[in-house]
Amino acid sequence: MLRKPQHRRQLGASMVEYAILIAVIAGAALAAVNLFGPKLSEAFTSVGNKVTNSANGGSQ
């Protein structure tokens, strides 16, 4: 009796799909850092200066 060849069903994501997903996420993260980086740095510097001035008893 001859058997039909059984084809495996691919369930879930393959390594290539995971690699593409990681590359897209990394690209989005780099774009966000380039876009928002200067503003965030400016905001943290401002907050740090206010905390330092407050700790030294000075005004803002």
Secondary structure, 3 states (H helix, E strand, C coil): CCCCCCCCCCCCCCHHHHHHHHHHHHHHHHHHHHHHHHHHHHHHHHHHHHHHHHHCCCCC
